[in-house]
Each structure stands twice: as structure tokens, then as C-alpha cells.
Amino acid sequence: MSASDKIKEKLKKYPQLNCQIDDNKISVEPTSPNGFTVWLIDNNPGFTVGFDGWHEEFDNEDEALNCFGFGLSDKCRLKVVKCGSKPYSWSVESRDGDEWNEDSKTGLIFVPFWRAKSIKYLSNPIIKTSEPVAEEGRS
């Protein structure tokens, strides 16, 4: 079973989600304006998982699937920094109790630094922490 097939199977529990499949890429669109797209590409070999502009490479399928699930959990949020209307930095943060900790960051090199900076936090709290997140989310 491919990584996309495994994701499709798990997402059957969440019929409200809009899942897009295109060749070797699967993505889940946000369910609100405060959410972000979660996607996975099967690079064969390896996988790329992304949350909007943030992305990370994985050699291990289970790690990639866990990261994908993490992006749909209430333990994850995405910090997006913009200059003007242009996003240029994406930081994945994980919740530990009441604290948010930065896990990983992706950014652009060239940004319109002269424009006003703004920060927005996005999340997809589909998978609740009361559910077994270790199996579907990031462990």
C-alpha cells in the first residue's frame, strides 16, 4: 500500500476534509481561513511533507506519515511571517501543555524587508490530542 493510500484510509474518519490526489502528491486543504494545506509527495525514494510554504524531507515512510498527521493535529501550528502581503517564513511549532515550541523553520532568501512585518498563526485541529496521536500524528 502506498503512502497516499495509507493517508486516504486514515482520512476516512474525517469526511469533512477535502483531499486532493495528483500523481505522487496528496494534500488536504484547510477547513477554515485559519488553517493551512498539508501535503505529502512520494519522491520514490523518499518523501517530502509540507505545510503551506514549510517542508521537510524524509527517507522513512512512517516518519513522513507521522509528520503529515501531526499537521492535522491540535498539537501543531504554523507560524507564518509576512512582509507586506508576501509570506517569507514558516515555522512549525508543537504544543507541550500550554507552551508552543518551534520545531523547524523554512524561509525565503529574498524578501521585501522594507514592507511592514506581520505574523499569523495557523492550525488544523482535526486530530484531537485525546485521540491516539502517536499513531496518526508526530511522536
C-alpha positions in Angstrom: 0.0 0.0 0.0 1.4 3.4 -1.0 1.8 6.3 1.5 -1.1 8.1 -0.3 -3.3 5.0 0.1 -2.5 4.8 3.8 -3.4 8.5 4.2 -6.7 8.1 2.3 -7.6 5.2 4.6 -6.9 7.2 7.8 -8.8 10.2 6.4 -12.0 8.2 6.0 -12.6 9.1 9.7 -12.7 12.7 8.7 -15.2 13.1 5.8 -15.2 16.9 6.2 -11.7 17.1 4.8 -11.0 18.0 1.2 -8.3 15.6 0.0 -6.6 16.2 -3.4 -4.6 13.5 -5.2 -2.4 14.3 -8.1 0.1 11.6 -9.3 2.6 11.2 -6.5 1.2 14.1 -4.3 -1.7 14.0 -1.8 -2.9 17.1 0.0 -5.5 18.1 2.5 -7.0 21.6 2.2 -7.6 23.7 5.3 -11.2 23.6 6.7 -11.0 27.3 7.8 -9.3 30.5 6.9 -7.0 29.9 10.0 -5.8 26.6 8.6 -3.1 25.5 6.2 -2.7 22.9 3.4 -0.9 19.7 4.5 0.7 17.8 1.7 3.0 14.8 1.0 4.9 13.9 -2.1 6.3 10.4 -2.7 9.6 11.1 -4.3 10.5 7.4 -4.7 12.9 7.2 -2.9 12.0 9.4 0.0 9.1 11.7 0.8 8.5 15.5 1.2 5.9 16.7 3.7 4.8 20.3 3.7 2.5 22.7 5.5 1.9 25.6 3.1 5.4 27.0 2.4 7.2 24.9 5.1 8.6 21.5 4.0 10.8 18.7 5.2 12.4 15.7 3.5 12.1 12.1 4.9 13.7 8.9 4.0 11.4 6.8 6.2 7.7 6.4 5.2 6.5 6.1 8.8 8.2 9.4 9.8 6.7 11.1 6.8 3.2 9.8 7.6 3.6 10.8 11.2 4.6 14.3 10.2 1.6 14.5 7.8 -0.8 13.5 10.6 0.9 15.9 13.0 0.0 18.8 10.6 -3.7 17.9 11.1 -3.5 17.7 14.9 -4.2 20.2 17.6 -0.6 19.7 18.8 0.7 21.6 15.7 0.6 25.2 14.5 2.3 27.1 11.7 3.7 30.5 12.3 3.7 32.5 9.1 5.7 35.7 8.9 4.9 38.2 6.1 6.5 41.4 4.8 3.6 43.3 3.3 1.3 40.6 1.8 4.2 38.3 0.9 4.8 35.3 3.2 8.5 34.6 3.6 9.0 32.4 6.8 7.1 29.4 8.0 7.8 27.8 11.4 6.3 24.6 12.6 5.5 24.7 16.3 4.4 21.9 18.6 2.3 22.2 21.8 3.7 20.9 25.0 1.0 21.6 27.7 0.3 25.3 27.4 3.7 26.1 25.7 4.4 26.3 22.0 7.9 25.3 20.9 9.5 25.9 17.5 10.5 22.6 15.8 11.5 23.6 12.3 11.7 26.7 10.1 11.7 27.3 6.3 12.2 30.7 4.7 12.8 32.6 1.6 16.2 34.3 0.9 14.8 37.4 -0.9 12.0 39.3 0.9 10.6 42.8 0.6 12.1 43.8 4.0 11.0 47.4 3.6 7.4 46.4 4.0 5.5 46.1 7.3 6.1 42.7 9.0 3.2 40.7 10.3 2.8 37.3 12.0 -0.1 34.9 11.7 -0.6 31.6 13.5 -2.5 28.8 11.6 -3.7 25.4 12.8 -5.7 22.4 11.7 -7.1 20.9 14.9 -8.7 18.0 13.2 -7.0 15.2 15.2 -7.6 15.9 18.9 -4.9 15.0 21.4 -7.5 12.8 23.2 -7.1 10.5 20.2 -4.1 8.3 19.8 -1.8 10.9 18.2 1.3 8.8 18.3 -0.2 6.6 15.6 -1.6 9.3 13.4 0.5 12.3 14.4 4.1 13.1 15.2 5.6 11.0 18.0 
